[in-house]
């Protein structure tokens, strides 16, 4: 059996992944600051770090969703070409459901 070969990345996906990786590094830095403080933190400073981490995580999650949406958008034409028309129905096919249904 041949191993799955990944699709080549286009410029937009590379840009989105680089942005996500930078955001992920910021998330790790913020979590590290919170978990391993250099000195004892007063409660307001601790709460500010928690709030900063929450903001960075939200940003990181949004960037990951952008990467996934781009991958789905790039796979959509491939799925539509490969699958029979009854599975496509004019919108993005749920590939997992199609594969599961075709195995029966």
N, C-alpha and C positions, 0 to 999 in steps of 0.2 A: 504494500500500500504506500502510495506516495505521500510524503508529509505536506501539510498545507503550506502554500507559499503566500506570504503576505503581499498585499497590493503595494505598489510603489507609492511613496508619499508625494503629494503635490506641494506646491509652495504654501498654500493656505493651511494645510494640515501641519506642515513644519512650523509655521508661524504660531499656530494655536498650541501645539505641543510645547514649543519653547516658552510661550507665555505661561502655560500651565506649570511647567517645571520651575520657572522663576517664582510663581506664586506658591508652589509646594515648598520651596526652600524657605520662603518667608514664614510659612506656617510652621515648619520645623523649628525655625529660630524663635518664633513667638512661644511655641510650646516649651522649648528648652528654657527660655527665660522664666516661664511660669513654674516649671517643675524644679529647676535648679537655680534659685535666686542667689545672687552673690552675697547678699546680706539680708537680714530680717526685714520683711516688707510690712509696712503699716496696711491696714485693711483697705483704705482708699486706693493706694498704689496697686495692691493685689487685684482689686476689682477693675482697675483700669487695664491691667494686663489681661484679665479674663475677657473684658470687652474687646480689646484689640485682637485677641486670638479668635474670638467669635467672628469679627469682621473679616479677618484674613481667611478663615475657613470658609465663610460664605463666598468670598471672592474666588477661592480655589475651587470650590464645588461648581460654581458657575462656569469657570473655565474648562473644567472636566466635562461638563454637560455640552459645552460648545464643541469640544473635540469629538464627543460621541455623536452629536447631531451632524457634524461634518462627515464623519465616517458613514453614518446611515445614509446621508444624502449621496455620497459617492457610491455606495453599494446599491442604491435603489435602481439605477439603470441596469446593473448587472443582474439583479434579482428578476427584474421585469423581462429581461431577455432570456433567462434560463428557464423560468417557470411557465407552466401553461397559463393561458389567459384567465381561466376560471379562478385562479388564486390571486390574481393581481387586482381586479375589480376597480381599476382607475385610481388607486391610491397605493401607498407603500404596503407591500405584503409583509405579514409577520412571518419571517423566514423560519423561525423555530416551529411555529404551528404547521407550516407547510411541510417541513421535513418530517415532523412527527406524524402528520396525516398521511404522507406518502409511504411511510414505513409500514402502515397497517395493511 
